[in-house]
Amino acid sequence: MRDMTLDMTIPDGATAPALLACQGLSFDAGGKRLINDLTLEIRPGRRTLVMGPNGAGKSVLLRLLHGLIAPTVGAVLWQGDPLDRAARDAQAMVFQRPVMLRRSVLANLKFALTVRGVTGAARAAKAAEALELARLTDLARRPARVLSGGEQQRLALARALVGEPRLLFLDEPTSSLDPASTHAIEDLINAAHARGVSIVMVTHDLGQARRMGDDVIFLQNGTLAEDGTLQDVLAAPQAPSTKAWLEGRLYTAP
């Protein structure tokens, strides 16, 4: 989208100050601790992958970082300050199962822009650009809820990006899609990253991780098993749980 290029320089992920961080983050639900004492940082301009076995707390972590649920203990910080409405407005999230409004593809995009305060000719232009980017122009008048799974996910991603977020959360956005749809979603994510959008994405797919990742956060039973650059962790995992998962010996958190 031509008008959605962010006015920012992507810094070196090793030296840039944290865009988002959490300190001593814990979350309890149903009498169980799902996230336990996490302290980590998300660097601007990086593609950070959240990985680990089923039940490790990956989706819960994304919801905590985005402010959808409140931590039991600890804090989430946006550029060093407590997470607030302005910080959340600088973020967007796409879920594993896209949520479509009961309206057309185009109206879904226009609604997202209206919420952001974009109206009139600017809204029409940005919506048209989003349709083109997501390759949905021919489906603009179709009800969003009758689209295929891949088309719905492309729309969900375009709807998230139309607000020009600085940080995009993605919770397994391609887990139930065929290879062609997965490729289309990855192209959209990479295009957003090239424009300066930082990415935090949950994935179980090692092939996708190698294609899409710069850094990795590996969770096990709600705790941080290890983190670092994707290349280093894949080459020489330090935590036994990371090694077991990468070798296909750990699928579900015990």
C-alpha positions as CSV (number, residue, x, y, z in Angstrom):
1,M,0.0,0.0,0.0
2,R,1.7,3.1,-1.1
3,D,0.3,5.4,1.6
4,M,1.0,2.9,4.4
5,T,4.8,3.2,4.4
6,L,5.9,3.9,7.9
7,D,8.3,6.8,8.5
8,M,10.8,4.8,10.4
9,T,14.2,3.1,10.0
10,I,14.5,-0.5,10.8
11,P,17.3,-0.7,13.4
12,D,19.7,-3.5,14.1
13,G,17.7,-5.9,16.3
14,A,20.7,-6.5,18.6
15,T,21.2,-2.9,19.6
16,A,17.8,-1.2,19.3
17,P,15.9,-0.4,22.4
18,A,12.9,-2.6,23.1
19,L,9.6,-1.7,21.3
20,L,7.7,-3.9,23.7
21,A,8.8,-5.7,26.8
22,C,7.4,-7.6,29.8
23,Q,8.8,-7.8,33.3
24,G,7.9,-10.7,35.7
25,L,4.8,-11.4,33.7
26,S,2.5,-14.1,35.1
27,F,-1.1,-15.1,34.3
28,D,-3.5,-17.4,36.2
29,A,-6.8,-18.8,35.0
30,G,-8.9,-21.5,36.5
31,G,-6.6,-22.0,39.4
32,K,-3.7,-22.7,37.1
33,R,-0.6,-20.6,36.2
34,L,-0.5,-20.4,32.4
35,I,2.3,-17.9,32.1
36,N,5.0,-17.8,34.8
37,D,7.4,-15.0,35.5
38,L,8.3,-14.0,31.9
39,T,10.7,-11.2,31.2
40,L,11.5,-10.6,27.6
41,E,11.9,-7.9,24.9
42,I,10.6,-7.4,21.4
43,R,12.9,-5.4,19.2
44,P,11.6,-3.0,16.6
45,G,11.9,-4.0,12.9
46,R,12.3,-7.7,13.8
47,R,10.2,-10.8,13.0
48,T,10.0,-12.5,16.4
49,L,8.5,-16.1,16.4
50,V,6.9,-17.6,19.5
51,M,7.4,-21.4,19.4
52,G,6.9,-24.4,21.7
53,P,4.7,-27.4,22.2
54,N,0.9,-27.3,22.4
55,G,-0.2,-25.9,25.8
56,A,3.0,-24.0,26.4
57,G,1.2,-20.6,26.6
58,K,2.0,-19.1,23.2
59,S,-1.5,-17.7,22.4
60,V,-2.0,-16.5,26.0
61,L,1.3,-14.6,25.8
62,L,0.2,-12.8,22.6
63,R,-3.0,-11.8,24.2
64,L,-1.1,-10.5,27.3
65,L,1.4,-8.5,25.2
66,H,-1.5,-7.0,23.1
67,G,-3.4,-6.0,26.2
68,L,-6.4,-8.3,25.5
69,I,-6.1,-9.8,28.9
70,A,-4.5,-8.4,32.1
71,P,-1.6,-10.1,33.8
72,T,-2.0,-11.5,37.2
73,V,1.5,-10.3,38.1
74,G,4.0,-8.1,36.3
75,A,3.7,-5.5,33.5
76,V,3.8,-5.1,29.8
77,L,5.7,-2.0,28.6
78,W,5.5,-0.1,25.3
79,Q,8.7,1.8,24.6
80,G,9.4,1.8,28.4
81,D,5.9,3.0,29.5
82,P,2.9,1.0,30.7
83,L,0.7,-0.4,28.0
84,D,-2.2,1.9,27.4
85,R,-4.9,2.7,24.7
86,A,-2.4,4.7,22.6
87,A,0.0,1.8,22.6
88,R,-2.6,-0.7,21.7
89,D,-3.7,1.6,18.8
90,A,-0.2,1.2,17.5
91,Q,-0.6,-2.5,17.3
92,A,-2.9,-5.0,15.5
93,M,-3.6,-8.7,15.9
94,V,-4.7,-11.5,13.5
95,F,-6.0,-14.7,15.1
96,Q,-5.8,-18.3,13.9
97,R,-9.5,-18.2,13.0
98,P,-10.3,-14.8,11.4
99,V,-13.3,-12.9,12.7
100,M,-15.4,-11.5,9.9
101,L,-18.0,-8.7,10.3
102,R,-21.4,-9.4,8.8
103,R,-20.8,-7.1,5.8
104,S,-18.9,-7.1,2.6
105,V,-15.2,-7.5,2.1
106,L,-14.9,-3.8,1.3
107,A,-17.1,-2.8,4.2
108,N,-14.9,-4.7,6.6
109,L,-11.9,-2.6,5.5
110,K,-13.9,0.6,5.6
111,F,-15.0,-0.2,9.1
112,A,-11.5,-0.6,10.3
113,L,-10.5,2.7,8.8
114,T,-13.5,4.5,10.3
115,V,-12.5,3.2,13.7
116,R,-9.1,4.8,13.1
117,G,-10.7,8.1,12.2
118,V,-10.1,7.8,8.4
119,T,-13.1,8.9,6.4
120,G,-14.1,10.2,3.0
121,A,-11.9,10.0,0.0
122,A,-8.9,8.9,2.1
123,R,-10.8,6.0,3.4
124,A,-11.9,4.9,-0.1
125,A,-8.4,5.1,-1.4
126,K,-6.8,3.2,1.5
127,A,-9.5,0.5,1.3
128,A,-8.9,0.1,-2.4
129,E,-5.1,-0.3,-1.8
130,A,-5.8,-2.9,0.8
131,L,-8.0,-4.9,-1.5
132,E,-5.3,-4.8,-4.2
133,L,-2.6,-5.8,-1.8
134,A,-4.6,-8.8,-0.5
135,R,-5.7,-9.7,-4.0
136,L,-9.4,-9.3,-3.1
137,T,-10.4,-6.5,-5.5
138,D,-12.7,-8.8,-7.5
139,L,-14.4,-9.9,-4.2
140,A,-14.9,-6.5,-2.8
141,R,-18.8,-6.7,-2.8
142,R,-19.0,-10.3,-1.6
143,P,-20.1,-11.0,2.0
144,A,-16.9,-11.6,4.0
145,R,-18.3,-14.6,5.8
146,V,-18.7,-16.6,2.5
147,L,-15.1,-16.3,1.5
148,S,-12.8,-19.3,1.7
149,G,-10.5,-19.8,4.7
150,G,-7.5,-18.4,2.8
151,E,-9.5,-15.4,1.5
152,Q,-10.8,-14.6,5.0
153,Q,-7.3,-14.7,6.4
154,R,-6.0,-12.4,3.7
155,L,-8.9,-10.0,4.5
156,A,-8.2,-10.2,8.2
157,L,-4.5,-9.4,7.6
158,A,-5.3,-6.6,5.2
159,R,-7.8,-5.2,7.7
160,A,-5.2,-5.3,10.5
161,L,-2.6,-3.6,8.3
162,V,-4.9,-0.9,6.9
163,G,-4.5,0.9,10.3
164,E,-0.8,1.2,9.8
165,P,0.3,-0.6,13.0
166,R,3.9,-0.5,14.2
167,L,3.6,-4.0,15.7
168,L,1.6,-6.9,14.3
169,F,0.7,-10.0,16.3
170,L,-0.1,-13.1,14.4
171,D,-1.4,-16.3,16.1
172,E,-0.7,-19.2,13.8
173,P,-2.2,-17.3,10.8
174,T,-1.6,-20.2,8.3
175,S,-2.1,-23.3,10.4
176,S,-5.2,-24.5,8.6
177,L,-4.4,-23.2,5.1
178,D,-3.2,-25.0,2.0
179,P,0.2,-24.2,0.6
180,A,-1.0,-21.6,-1.9
181,S,-2.9,-19.7,0.7
182,T,0.0,-20.0,3.1
183,H,2.3,-18.5,0.5
184,A,-0.1,-15.6,-0.1
185,I,-0.3,-14.9,3.7
186,E,3.5,-15.0,4.0
187,D,3.9,-12.6,1.2
188,L,1.6,-10.1,2.9
189,I,3.5,-10.4,6.2
190,N,6.8,-10.0,4.4
191,A,5.5,-6.9,2.6
192,A,4.4,-5.4,5.9
193,H,7.8,-6.1,7.5
194,A,9.6,-4.5,4.5
195,R,7.6,-1.4,5.2
196,G,8.8,-1.3,8.8
197,V,6.1,-3.2,10.7
198,S,7.5,-5.3,13.5
199,I,6.1,-8.9,13.7
200,V,5.4,-11.2,16.5
201,M,4.1,-14.5,15.2
202,V,3.2,-17.9,16.7
203,T,4.1,-20.8,14.5
204,H,4.6,-24.6,14.8
205,D,6.0,-24.8,11.3
206,L,9.8,-25.1,11.2
207,G,9.9,-24.4,7.5
208,Q,7.9,-21.3,8.0
209,A,10.1,-20.3,10.9
210,R,13.2,-20.5,8.7
211,R,11.5,-18.4,6.0
212,M,10.0,-15.8,8.3
213,G,12.0,-15.4,11.5
214,D,14.7,-13.2,12.8
215,D,14.3,-14.0,16.6
216,V,12.6,-16.7,18.5
217,I,11.0,-17.0,22.0
218,F,10.6,-20.6,23.0
219,L,8.0,-21.4,25.7
220,Q,7.6,-24.5,27.8
221,N,4.9,-24.8,30.4
222,G,4.4,-21.1,30.4
223,T,8.0,-20.3,31.2
224,L,10.8,-19.0,28.9
225,A,12.9,-21.9,28.0
226,E,15.2,-19.8,25.8
227,D,15.3,-16.9,23.4
228,G,17.7,-15.4,20.9
229,T,18.2,-15.2,17.2
230,L,16.4,-17.9,15.2
231,Q,19.6,-18.9,13.5
232,D,21.4,-19.5,16.9
233,V,18.6,-21.3,18.6
234,L,18.0,-23.7,15.6
235,A,21.7,-24.4,15.2
236,A,22.4,-25.0,18.9
237,P,19.4,-25.1,21.2
238,Q,20.4,-24.7,24.9
239,A,17.3,-25.9,26.7
240,P,16.4,-29.6,26.6
241,S,12.8,-28.9,25.9
242,T,13.8,-26.8,22.8
243,K,16.0,-29.5,21.5
244,A,13.3,-32.1,22.1
245,W,10.7,-30.1,20.3
246,L,12.9,-29.3,17.3
247,E,13.7,-33.0,17.0
248,G,10.0,-33.9,17.0
249,R,10.0,-35.6,20.5
250,L,7.9,-33.0,22.3
251,Y,4.4,-32.1,21.0
252,T,2.4,-31.2,24.1
253,A,3.5,-29.6,27.3
254,P,3.4,-32.2,30.1
